[in-house]
Amino acid sequence: MRFKFHTEGWQPANEDDHLLTCPTCGERFDCRDFGAALEHQHGEPVEEEPTKH
């Protein structure tokens, strides 16, 4: 599962802009809360961002 996050410099218009809907369970959660985001992985592994060395 991959959520669409906003890019650097993005400013929310209101508090609802911080809420995402989980595609698995349909519950809304605050994407600023890392613990809540991890709970909505529903057992799926966390994808790593590619890095350049």
C-alpha atoms as one frame of an Amber mdcrd trajectory, in Angstrom:
protein
   0.000   0.000   0.000   1.352   3.408  -0.881  -0.245   6.646   0.305   0.116
   9.817  -1.723   1.947  12.353   0.411   2.378  16.038  -0.295   5.646  17.561
  -1.451   7.910  19.869   0.529   6.559  23.395   0.805   2.915  22.297   0.599
   0.622  24.246   2.941  -2.708  22.810   4.138  -5.823  24.859   3.487  -7.423
  23.458   6.677  -7.094  20.623   9.219  -8.911  18.156   6.930  -5.955  18.318
   4.539  -3.956  16.344   7.135  -6.431  13.442   7.103  -6.024  10.447   4.810
  -8.497   7.625   4.236  -7.043   4.137   4.572  -7.724   2.200   1.360  -7.904
  -1.065   3.341 -10.311  -0.264   6.183 -11.742   3.103   5.129 -10.908   4.788
   8.443  -9.584   8.349   8.312  -6.380   9.133  10.196  -4.023  12.069  10.690
  -0.995  11.545   8.430   1.147  13.618  10.845   0.787  10.805  13.417   3.441
   8.246  12.442   1.977   5.632  14.802  -1.443   5.933  13.186   0.119   5.671
   9.726   1.933   2.462  10.737  -1.289   0.987  12.160  -2.891   1.434   8.754
  -0.203  -0.664   7.062  -2.362  -3.641   8.198   0.598  -6.026   8.311   2.055
  -4.950   4.968   5.801  -4.253   4.952   6.864  -0.614   5.017   8.212   0.381
   1.604  11.618   2.030   1.629  12.302   5.093  -0.448  15.025   4.524  -3.031
  18.317   6.226  -2.214  21.303   7.181  -4.339  24.823   6.610  -3.049
